[in-house]
Amino acid sequence: MKKAKFLFSLAKLIALLGVVFVSVPAMANGNCTNINGPNQITIDTGNLTITSPESNTPGFIMDKAYSWGGQSTTFSCDCTANGNWTLSSIMLLPPSDNGWYSYNDYLDMKLTITNIGGIGSREVPFVNLVASKATCYSGVKTWPNASGTNGFISLRVKKSVVGVVNLPQVKVAAIYACLANDGLCDASTPPTAEYYFSGTVTVPQNCTINAGTQLSVPLGDFYSSDFKTVGQKPDNYTPKSFTVPITCNDMSATANLTLRIEGNASVDVPDALQSDNSDVGVIVTDESGHSLVPNDMTSKIPFQLDADNSSNITLHAYPVGTTGNTPAVGTFTTLAYLRVDFA
């Protein structure tokens, strides 16, 4: 993925311009609490590089892309009799297929917990996993290598990447521990560990938009009274045309690529980018007048490269009212990103 930042600006407005619901079983005997709060297990892959273009294809798996070691955990358990360490875990990402979970538009994930006493390894999620026997104790006790603090993640390419895809930190899973004599461990207490994933993935195929610089599109001056209808441009306004130059490397000239837009969409007019004037948005369209809906992977412009691995795409932009109110007088701006993907 390659993003280019561009700015829609208006120099002057003339004076008249104005739970996940979790099914929880009855309280099990022996729910345990990490007295220091849940272990925060940070899965930061750093920069994962896919060196071969042939591997940058849907279905390619980065097995054990990142692993982590054990942590000491101090438990207080609400037990009344000897039992077994019993574990349950939840995945906080939406399911994809075949045990994979969707992290973002480009990657699926599997998270595996290793070194579970008496068990070995299990993929998250699991429920009421009975592990090694344990003796009920009062007070607190520290375990140097507690179950749930060892593991690895694997990643699967869901959609081919262009350039770099950033993986912002997201809580992806949690695990619960019980010292139970009934084989049950529920999620009625805070988790003993939580898993946070972040990093970047880089591939050889890369595109640069507008030579890597910000693209500014002046929208002109007009009257606030010209905004009459929500979602419509001002009276007698002509959309502004602008060209987006794209240059790519390490790609076939026959590669099928797409261009789409990302940014802060208007709540009231989803086709529009919201500006810093709460009553004004900006709509971007292709040459046929079809809106590029912000943050919608299906709203895109297909294109191919020429013999120089370049392409020029013409877009149009115009302001729209987003609330039906007369906008306040003054300059407004809208910031958005253009994103190149494989089709």
Secondary structure, DSSP 8 states (H G I E B T S, - for coil): -EEEEEEEE-S--BTT---------S--TTBEEETT-SEEEEEEEEEEE---GGGSSTT-EEEEEEEE----EEEEE--SS-EEEEEEEEE-S-B-STT-EE-SSSEEEEEEEEEETTTEEEES-EEEEEEEEE---SSEEEETT-TTS-EEEEEEESS---SEEEEEEEEEEEEEEEEESSS---SSS--SEEEEEEEEEE-S-EEEEGGGS-EEEE----BGGG--SBT---TT---EEEEEEEEEESS-TT--EEEEEEE-B-SS-TTSEE-SSTTEEEEEE-TTS-B--TT-TTS-EEE---TTSEEEEEEEEEEEESSSS---SS--EEEEEEEEEE-
